[in-house]
Amino acid sequence: VVGLGLQQLVFWRTIGAPLAALVRTADNLRPDTMTEAMAAPSARADDDIGRLYGAFARLMQRVVEARQQLIDQNEHLDAMVRERTRQLERANAELANDILRRQELEDELRRIVNTDVLTGLASRAFMLPYAERRLQHALRHDSILGVALLDFDGFKSINDTYGHAAGDAVLRVMAARLESVCRKSDVLGRLGGDEFLLVFEGFERPDQVPLMATRLAAQFDEPIEFQGRRLHVGVSIGLALHPTDGKTVAELLAAADAAMYAVKQRGGGFLQAGDLRAATVLAG
């Protein structure tokens, strides 16, 4: 019995206890305890259990190294992802800025095209399509639409006598005066030179139009101050109404131009195309 007990004790110390310790170590193995497991001592390094411990330690060493490599690779990958994300954000911001600058440029080009640089009024490129759109609106709603062509009298002599700077000053001042007496629904534009176009609507009766023309013509009564000089300029206004004077923009402009030319021959003022036709019939 004593011999059997001694055998069991020796077996436990040499095999059982180291194996039990190895099993506990394996059972408790976690990423944060791998280094400690590698450092766990064995009773002897030259027996089978010691060699098993050594193999286990070497395995843990490779696992730790592989884990560290994986951690390093993940950190490198995270750094690359963060850098690529920053680059993408910068690229997106630059693209957004480019789109914004392009939009601003397009808006500026449209503004330049649609605005007369000298007077700040609508340009010819804007006025003619605008008149066409308002004519379509008048056709749908059976409303009065009119156009007024304005041409300055004596403007050429001011340019010839005092230079283009004086002529430009006259155009700017008169554009501001004319715009000041227009209604919110009226749109005034410069076609070129000293020729202006007014597109108006919203009148209930055609006989209300002459009052508007009178207000426009009255803006030319006061002289314009330029470098100590008082410059005088007159105006000839031709008016045409839809549908009595034309059913298209081209017909309305032609009728207004004829009325403007006729009133210019008389020395200025304003004239409606309908009155011009009536006078022509009477003269005939």
Secondary structure, DSSP 8 states (H G I E B T S, - for coil): -HHHHHHHHHHIIIIIHHHHHHHHHHHT--GGGHHHHHT---S-SSSHHHHHHHHHHHHHHHHHHHHHHHHHHHHHHHHHHHHHHHHHHHHHHHHHHHHHHHHHHHHHHHHHHHB-TTT-SB-HHHHHHHHHHHHHHHHHHT--EEEEEEEEESHHHHHHHH-HHHHHHHHHHHHHHHHHTS-TT-EEEEEETTEEEEEEE--SSGGGHHHHHHHHHHTTSS-EEETTEEE--EEEEEEEEETTS-SSHHHHHHHHHHHHHHHHHTTSEEEEHHHHHHHHHHH-
